């Protein structure tokens, strides 16, 4: 989507923006994976650096107020969008702050040149708001995760168990009971002992794995009432798809816009 106006850009500045964003997003993924938290100061740092870059870009564009209006419009749009998604439970506060920081860092969709190659390589169709492209890419990449889950289960679990648990085959995997402690996982089933038998029922949001649950599972396993492995669902931090969506947006393009454009035959 072409803008009705053009702004001056600086390749070196855009590369710096990308480097700063990759470092901060990468670090946030590590902390979110380990402790399911990303420090708030990361987004303040990223937003502060972004404002410095934006001031330079404002000067580069001869203090064109349209640049400020475009930046403000993009940030406000992303803020409103992620606030709505956050309020309905679509993702966490860190995810929302990351996208707002990206909107501040990239007022325009960055087009950079490295070693004679222009990125993104698929730049015919792009959203005018880069943070929106990142969110779209993240959603597309998240949709792909169940396919990887299915392939993993077909390679590691008995075929009969995969067929017998079609939903679970796309949303989780089997893990040894001894290796569940301290992991960010949920059980895929509720387990209950009735008349000396352990019955399980499927749940889209299974129980947390705490010490009590682990104790019960270990007891039932020792009594031969359940197997050594149980189906679990990983709690994947959305910051990881956001970061992958960011990298995809920088180097490949706006995946969701490309899909929509292809479906519409444009």
C-alpha positions as CSV (number, residue, x, y, z in Angstrom):
1,X,0.0,0.0,0.0
2,X,1.6,3.2,-1.2
3,X,1.4,6.3,1.0
4,X,0.1,9.6,-0.6
5,X,3.3,11.3,0.6
6,X,7.0,10.3,0.9
7,X,9.5,10.7,3.7
8,X,13.2,10.8,3.5
9,X,14.8,7.7,5.0
10,X,18.4,6.7,5.9
11,X,19.6,3.2,5.3
12,X,22.1,3.3,8.2
13,X,19.5,4.7,10.6
14,X,17.0,1.9,9.6
15,X,19.7,-0.7,10.1
16,X,20.4,0.8,13.6
17,X,16.7,0.6,14.3
18,X,16.7,-3.1,13.4
19,X,19.8,-3.9,15.4
20,X,18.4,-2.2,18.6
21,X,15.0,-3.9,18.1
22,X,16.5,-7.3,17.5
23,X,18.7,-7.1,20.7
24,X,15.8,-6.0,22.9
25,X,13.2,-8.3,21.4
26,X,15.7,-11.2,21.6
27,X,16.5,-10.6,25.2
28,X,12.8,-10.3,26.0
29,X,12.2,-13.7,24.4
30,X,14.9,-15.3,26.6
31,X,13.4,-13.8,29.9
32,X,9.9,-14.6,28.8
33,X,10.8,-18.2,28.0
34,X,12.6,-18.7,31.3
35,X,10.4,-16.9,33.8
36,X,7.4,-15.9,31.7
37,X,8.1,-12.3,32.3
38,X,9.8,-9.5,30.2
39,X,11.0,-6.5,32.3
40,X,9.1,-3.3,31.7
41,X,12.3,-1.4,31.4
42,X,13.1,-3.1,28.1
43,X,10.1,-1.3,26.4
44,X,11.0,2.0,28.1
45,X,14.6,1.7,26.7
46,X,13.4,0.7,23.3
47,X,10.8,3.5,23.2
48,X,13.4,6.1,24.4
49,X,15.9,5.1,21.7
50,X,13.1,5.1,19.2
51,X,12.2,8.7,20.0
52,X,15.8,9.7,19.5
53,X,15.8,8.1,16.1
54,X,12.5,9.7,15.3
55,X,13.8,13.1,16.2
56,X,16.7,12.6,13.8
57,X,14.2,11.4,11.1
58,X,12.1,14.5,11.8
59,X,15.2,16.7,11.2
60,X,16.0,14.6,8.1
61,X,12.6,15.5,6.7
62,X,13.0,19.2,7.3
63,X,10.8,19.2,10.4
64,X,7.8,18.1,8.3
65,X,4.8,18.0,10.6
66,X,3.2,15.3,8.4
67,X,6.0,13.0,9.7
68,X,4.9,13.6,13.3
69,X,1.3,13.2,12.4
70,X,2.0,9.9,10.7
71,X,4.1,8.6,13.6
72,X,1.4,9.6,16.1
73,X,-1.4,8.1,14.0
74,X,0.5,4.8,13.7
75,X,1.3,4.6,17.4
76,X,-2.3,5.5,18.4
77,X,-3.7,2.9,16.1
78,X,-1.5,0.2,17.4
79,X,-2.1,1.3,21.0
80,X,-5.9,1.1,20.5
81,X,-5.6,-2.3,18.7
82,X,-3.4,-4.0,21.3
83,X,-5.4,-2.5,24.2
84,X,-8.5,-4.2,22.8
85,X,-6.7,-7.5,22.3
86,X,-5.2,-7.3,25.7
87,X,-8.5,-6.5,27.4
88,X,-10.2,-9.6,25.8
89,X,-7.3,-11.8,26.9
90,X,-5.7,-12.2,23.5
91,X,-2.2,-11.6,24.9
92,X,-0.3,-10.2,27.8
93,X,0.9,-6.7,28.7
94,X,4.5,-7.4,27.5
95,X,3.2,-8.3,24.1
96,X,1.2,-5.1,23.9
97,X,4.1,-3.0,25.0
98,X,6.5,-4.7,22.5
99,X,4.2,-3.8,19.6
100,X,3.8,-0.2,20.8
101,X,7.6,0.1,21.1
102,X,7.9,-1.3,17.5
103,X,5.4,1.3,16.3
104,X,7.6,4.0,17.9
105,X,10.8,2.5,16.5
106,X,9.5,2.2,12.9
107,X,7.1,5.0,11.8
108,X,7.5,3.6,8.3
109,X,7.9,0.1,7.0
110,X,11.8,-0.2,6.8
111,X,13.3,-0.9,3.4
112,X,17.0,-1.6,3.9
113,X,19.9,-2.6,1.7
114,X,22.5,-5.1,2.8
115,X,25.3,-6.4,0.6
116,X,23.5,-5.2,-2.5
117,X,20.2,-6.9,-1.6
118,X,17.1,-4.9,-0.8
119,X,15.0,-6.1,2.2
120,X,12.2,-7.1,2.6
121,X,12.5,-9.2,-0.5
122,X,8.8,-9.5,-1.0
123,X,8.0,-5.8,-0.9
124,X,5.2,-5.5,-3.5
125,X,2.5,-5.5,-0.9
126,X,3.1,-4.1,2.6
127,X,1.0,-2.6,5.4
128,X,1.8,1.1,5.8
129,X,2.1,0.5,9.6
130,X,5.1,-1.9,10.2
131,X,3.9,-2.9,13.7
132,X,0.7,-4.1,12.2
133,X,2.7,-6.3,9.7
134,X,4.6,-7.7,12.7
135,X,1.4,-8.6,14.4
136,X,0.0,-10.2,11.3
137,X,3.2,-12.2,10.7
138,X,3.1,-13.3,14.4
139,X,-0.4,-14.6,14.0
140,X,0.5,-16.5,10.8
141,X,3.5,-18.0,12.4
142,X,1.5,-19.0,15.4
143,X,-1.0,-20.8,13.2
144,X,1.9,-22.8,11.7
145,X,2.9,-24.1,15.2
146,X,0.2,-26.8,15.3
147,X,1.5,-28.3,12.1
148,X,5.0,-28.6,13.6
149,X,3.3,-30.2,16.7
150,X,1.6,-32.8,14.5
151,X,4.8,-33.7,12.6
152,X,6.7,-34.0,16.0
153,X,4.0,-36.3,17.4
154,X,3.9,-38.5,14.3
155,X,7.7,-38.9,14.6
156,X,7.8,-39.5,18.4
157,X,4.5,-41.0,19.5
158,X,2.8,-44.2,18.6
159,X,0.6,-43.7,15.6
160,X,-2.5,-45.1,17.4
161,X,-2.1,-42.5,20.2
162,X,-1.8,-39.7,17.7
163,X,-5.0,-40.8,15.8
164,X,-6.8,-41.3,19.1
165,X,-6.0,-37.8,20.2
166,X,-6.6,-35.7,17.1
167,X,-6.9,-32.3,18.9
168,X,-4.0,-33.0,21.2
169,X,-1.8,-34.0,18.3
170,X,-2.0,-30.4,17.1
171,X,-1.8,-28.6,20.4
172,X,0.7,-30.6,22.5
173,X,2.9,-33.7,22.9
174,X,3.6,-36.5,25.3
175,X,6.2,-35.9,28.0
176,X,7.7,-38.2,30.7
177,X,6.2,-37.5,34.1
178,X,9.7,-37.3,35.6
179,X,10.5,-34.3,33.4
180,X,7.5,-32.1,34.1
181,X,8.6,-30.3,37.2
182,X,9.6,-26.7,36.7
183,X,8.4,-26.7,33.1
184,X,5.9,-24.1,31.7
185,X,3.3,-26.8,30.7
186,X,-0.3,-27.7,31.3
187,X,-1.8,-31.1,31.4
188,X,-4.0,-31.8,28.4
189,X,-6.4,-33.9,30.5
190,X,-8.0,-33.8,33.9
191,X,-7.2,-37.0,35.8
192,X,-9.5,-38.5,38.5
193,X,-9.4,-41.7,40.4
194,X,-12.8,-43.5,40.6
195,X,-13.3,-47.0,42.0
196,X,-9.6,-47.8,41.8
197,X,-9.4,-46.6,38.2
198,X,-7.9,-43.4,36.8
199,X,-10.0,-41.7,34.2
200,X,-9.0,-38.8,32.1
201,X,-11.0,-36.2,30.2
202,X,-9.9,-33.8,27.6
203,X,-9.7,-30.1,28.4
204,X,-8.7,-27.1,26.2
205,X,-7.2,-25.5,29.3
206,X,-5.9,-28.3,31.4
207,X,-4.7,-28.0,35.0
208,X,-1.4,-26.4,36.0
209,X,1.3,-28.9,36.9
210,X,2.1,-28.3,40.6
211,X,3.7,-30.5,43.2
212,X,0.4,-32.0,44.2
213,X,-0.5,-33.0,40.6
214,X,3.0,-34.4,40.1
215,X,2.6,-36.5,43.3
216,X,-0.7,-37.9,42.1
217,X,0.7,-38.7,38.6
218,X,3.7,-40.4,40.1
219,X,1.5,-42.4,42.5
220,X,-0.8,-43.6,39.7
221,X,2.2,-44.4,37.5
222,X,3.7,-46.5,40.3
223,X,0.5,-48.4,40.7
224,X,0.3,-49.1,36.9
225,X,-2.9,-47.0,36.4
226,X,-1.3,-44.6,33.9
227,X,1.8,-44.8,31.7
228,X,5.1,-43.1,32.1
229,X,4.2,-40.2,29.8
230,X,1.2,-37.9,29.7
231,X,-0.1,-35.4,27.1
232,X,0.9,-31.8,27.9
233,X,0.3,-28.4,26.2
234,X,3.2,-25.9,26.2
235,X,2.6,-22.4,27.3
236,X,4.3,-20.5,24.5
237,X,5.1,-16.8,25.1
238,X,3.6,-14.7,22.3
239,X,6.8,-12.5,22.4
240,X,8.5,-15.3,20.5
241,X,6.1,-15.2,17.5
242,X,6.2,-11.4,17.7
243,X,10.0,-11.5,17.4
244,X,9.9,-14.0,14.6
245,X,7.2,-11.9,12.9
246,X,9.5,-8.9,13.2
247,X,12.4,-10.7,11.6
248,X,10.1,-12.1,8.9
249,X,8.8,-8.6,8.2
250,X,12.3,-7.1,7.9
251,X,13.8,-9.8,5.7
252,X,10.8,-11.3,3.8
253,X,7.8,-9.0,4.0
254,X,4.2,-8.7,5.2
255,X,3.1,-12.4,5.1
256,X,-0.5,-11.8,5.9
257,X,-0.9,-9.0,3.3
258,X,0.8,-11.3,0.8
259,X,-1.6,-14.1,1.6
260,X,-4.7,-11.9,1.4
261,X,-3.4,-10.3,-1.9
262,X,-2.9,-13.7,-3.4
263,X,-6.3,-14.9,-2.4
264,X,-7.9,-11.8,-3.9
265,X,-5.8,-12.4,-7.1
266,X,-4.0,-9.1,-6.9
